[in-house]
């Protein structure tokens, strides 16, 4: 006898295999027999000139940027040293003059 798992949605044990799927007749949930292996995406973050950015790079701002929630501005040509690449819309974390910022790579160029 095969070892057929219980339904992950309703926990009933009346599941049966059908092709590449397990099917639960109680709740009609279907799931693959072979667990999907997460494919690690190779994330490429590029600056405004198309250069590939990496953790630890130094970058320059290509335009003046207003800082939300503050009256300060980051001036064009300001250098950020030792950046970190992060997930999200703002994909670069850095420190400028001792203050942490998250910036979009489209406003940066590799120094």
N, C-alpha and C positions, 0 to 999 in steps of 0.2 A: 504494500500500500504506500502511496506517495505521501509525503509530508506536505499537505496543502495548508497554507497559513489562514488564519481567521481574517475576516474583512477588517481593514484598518479604519473604516468609517463607522460601522455599526457593531463590530466585534463578534458578529455571528460566525459560526463555524461551518455553514452550509455552502461554502465557496467551491467552485469547480474551475478547472483549466479549460480554456477555449483558444486554441492557437497560441499566440504569444501573450495572452492576457489571463488573469484570474478574474472571475466574475462572481459577484455576490447576488444570488437571486432575491434576497430579502430587501436590499436597498438599491439594487441595480448599479452598484459601484463597480468600476472596472479599473484594474491597475496592471502594470507590466510584470511578467514573471521575473525578468532580470532587472535589478535595480539600476536606474540610470546613474551612470558615473558622471559627476559634475566635471565639465570641461573647463579647465582654467583658461580664462581669456587672457590673451597677452594684451595688456593695456598700453597703448602708446600715446603719450602726451607730448604734443609738439608745441613749440613757441610760435610767435607770429610769423617767423621766417621759414617755418617748416622743420626746424632742427629738433631732434629728439631730446627731450629733457629726462634727466635721471635724478635720483635722490643725491643731494650734496652739490648740485650745480649752483653756480652763481648766475643771477639774471638781472637785467635792467628793465625798468618800466619804459614803455614806448609812448605813453601819454599821461597827462595829469589825471589822477583818479580821486574822486570824492569818497571820503570814508563815511559810510552810513552811521547815523547816530552820533556824529562828531562834527565839529567845525573845521577839522584839519583836512588837508589835501596831501596826497602823495604826489610829488613832483616828477615830471618826465626826467629820466636819466638816473633816478634813485636806484642804488644797487642793493639787492637782497642776496645775502650769502647763505649757502648751505640749505637750499630748499628741500622740502619733503613733498612727495606726490601723494595725494589723498583722493578718495572717491568723492564724487558729487559734482555739482555744477561748478563750484570753485575748486579747481583741481590741484592747486599749489598752496602749501602752507609755508610761511616764512616769517622771519623777524626783521623788522626795519626799525632802527633806532630803539631797540629794546621792546618793541610792541609787536605782538603776534597778529598776523593778517592771513586771510585766506583769499587768494587772488585767482582770476581766470588766466589760463596760459595764453590766451589770445592777446593779452595786454603786456606780455613779457617777451624779451629776446635774450638769448643765451649770451652771457658776457665772455 
